[in-house]
Structures are given as C-alpha cells and as structure tokens.
Amino acid sequence: MKKSSVCSSPAANNNSRFARPRDLEIINCSFRNILFLITAVNFLTWTAFCAFHNGNQLNIEPYSNGNQKACFSAIPEPLSLSIQFCKGLGWKEPVDQTLCLREGTCSTLPNPDADIQSLKDSRALIIGGVTLFVHYVYHESGSETLSEKQNKRVNLEFFLQEAVLKAPSSVEFYFTSTGYMPSNKEYFDSLGASPVLHRDLIFPTDKTNIHLSFGQSSTTDLCQHGRWLSTANHTWGPTSFVLFLNDGVRGPFMTNPYVDSFLENPFLHSAGVPRWFLPFLAKFNKNKKLAMVGPLLSSEISSHLQSHTISLRPISEHFFGNVSQLLLKTCDMPKHEAILEGEVGLSRSTLQQGLSIASFFPDTNNITVWDDMCMCLGSWVNSHLPACYDVKEENPASELSNTTPLESLGKTKNPTFWFRGPASHVVFAKYGGEVLRLGLLPQQLHDDILIYTRTVLANDTWEPL
C-alpha cells in the first residue's frame, strides 16, 4: 500500500475536537515548511546583495556601545535575520584583514606537535600510506625581462631543492613546461648558484617519481592543471591528495623546530608524507568535509583560495572530474576571465556542493558557503552602515609596506598585499608576477623569503633588485 505523505491534508471525516498525533504531525510539518520558506527568502535576498556588491571581505567587529541597537534598527528585516544567523555560526567576533594586519592574529605558526599528534590519533589516514601527486606549471616567455625569468628559475630551483629532492620517493612530481626552456648552463648560470647545486638535468627526471611534459604556451596554469588532472591515469583513494603549484610561488618554508619534530617521527616519512605537506594534511585530517586547502584565502569578489598553491583531495567520486572540467573551460579564455572561472569559480563551485575550504592565512579550518555569505553580508553592512561598525583607519604607517596605499584600508583586500609573514606561516608564498613587479609585497615577507633563499641556495644566488 502506498503511504500517504506526512504533509498531506487530514481526512475529510476528521471531526474530533482534539488534536490527534496525525494532526500534530501536520502542524509540525507546516511549521517546518514556513521556516524553510523564510530561510529561502533570506538566502535569495542575501545572494542578491552579494551579486550586486563587488567583492566582500571578512566581517568587522561591531562597536559595543549604546548606538548599536539604533544602527541595527536601520537594517532591512531579512538582513537582520541573516545577521542573527551569522552570529549563530560563530560570527560573534569576526575579524577583517585590516585587523589581521594590525594585530597579527590571523595566521599562526604551524604547530608540529599538534599536527603530528592529530595524525597519530587518526591512524586510518596513514595506515595505508598517503599518496601525493604534485603538478607544477613552469612558463617562460619571450616578453619577460631577464630579471623575471631569473626569479622564476630561483622559485623553481628552491622548490626542487627543498621539496622534490627531499620528499619520499612515493610522492609523484609532474612538471609541465609551457614556454621557452633554457639550457642547463643558461639556467644555472642565471641563478648565480654555487657549482655544488649544478645538475645534469634541470628537472631530475632520471628519478622514477619525477616527470616532465610540455604544453601550449598560450594557456594559463589553470588550464594546464585541468588537462593534467583529466588525463592523470591514477586510481584515487581516500588518502590521495593533489597539490597544484605554479612558477610564481616560492617555497616550501619550514622552521627548524618544525623540521626537527617531523624527523623525530619517522612513521610520517614512511607513510609518504613530505614534511612540507604535513600542515596541509593536518588541516584535512580535522574536517571530513574539507575539499581544498591553500596558503591564502581571498575575499575579493567572493571567498576563494588563491590558485598559485592549492591542495585538493577526491572527497567524492566525481570531485576531481568536476574540477578538471571547470579548469578546462579556462583554456580558451583571456587571463582575467580564466582567473574568475578557474580560481574564484573553483572555490565557489566547491562551496556550493556543500563542501568546505581552509587556509593558513587567515588561519581557517572550515569555510563553508554560509561563511561566504556572512562575509558578503558583513561587507554590505560595513559599506551601507559604517557607523555601526568599528572601521579603524588610523593604522600606523609602520604597520604597512611602503608601497601600500593607505586609502585601501577598510576596503576589500587581496591577502597577498597584506600578509607580512613569516613565510613559514603559509608554507608557500606568492613571489612573482605583478606582485613582485610592482613592489606590492610587504617588506617583512620579502626580507624573510630572501633569508630563506640564501640559506637554501647559497649567498650568491640571484636576488631581485
């Protein structure tokens, strides 16, 4: 017999003066439907504000003064309900990137003991060993200056020395070159590197876990990631991970205490975990719904991980297939459109699937689609009702890079311009392209990266002027 719906109408002959269990079910169901409709209206209103508001930012802490009630009375009712919803998610004392800059509260030094202990407590993650696949896109073009080419080569060599040549042999490295490839002599001479660093091959493909291929020079690194992922002949499992990188990144950066703690736990290396991937793995281990981890969470346009460094895991059967399809769409797009589709769109698509993303700066473990909406809402309220929020613009100039305009405070920010380091807080740092060309990198981070570089590649290694 077909069961009737819980929300169906009561029988026509029901004349009882008292509510029976069946009637209570109907009342409860109706109440749930009303709540669902209210939530849906709020969500659509919310989304509309996000769409019309060009960008968002991490929310700003409200004043706790007598004017707060009056301020909030000016907020439209649907948004007022949404604000209460955001508070329920834990946004009672949200932070914005200006506050991070001022107080340094939004990034933390990776804690090796806590990270390692979390993996010991969750042996299922490493019992069968971790399988890590790294895809690195390298591109040199004829239009680049010699200094830009040299910087890319230093980025590559730093990664080869600190990541590739020190990783367990089970880690698979795939390099895609999409432009001019210098000879070995030109490469090492341009680095100014010590002869001890010279190798017979730029990419040490004589090792079985290191692979080199060539791609079209007219495409972005996002397109190349999509092509590699779509053709990768691998069986993805619950402990498989992918790391995307490009030549505009320098790293990995690890503190000596972190490395020492890692080396004191040889089971990690035996399980196929490189020491520089441990901070990523620890994030994944804390959250079963976490699909992507990256150094920087940007709130520009919408919440997304910056694509110069992103780690992913096959959290569902079709997740990697969906990622590759999205990235392949960028192959025929101009660079700006490719970033919108491939970088911003990748995080947006992930969040819309009910999954979450995490970052090292700000230090987050579970950014969901709801958090993204709350960030957008906070930005709208800040823009329309600034008196309600503590928008501090008196930051001392000493807290800023000399090249950072003061008028950018209190507005949507790209974290690349605001993260001051140390570099070990994010493991991989953006160090190339427009950021370096226009001098937009905070001086403290810039200096920290150069100190690491001299330590790894010797004092006479080429440095940007």
FENTACOR-V453454 format. One record per helix or strand of 2 or more residues. SS is the DSSP state (H for helix, E for strand). FROM is the first residue (numbers start at 1). LEN is the number of residues. If there is no record, write none. Layout:
SS|FROM|LEN, SS|FROM|LEN
This chain:
H|21|32, H|68|6, H|77|12, H|91|3, H|97|7, H|112|9, H|123|3, E|131|8, H|146|19, E|172|6, H|184|8, H|195|3, E|210|5, H|221|11, E|240|7, E|249|3, H|256|8, H|266|5, H|275|12, E|290|9, E|304|2, E|309|5, H|319|14, H|335|18, E|356|6, E|364|4, H|369|16, H|386|3, H|397|3, H|406|3, H|415|3, H|423|3, E|428|3, H|433|5, H|443|15
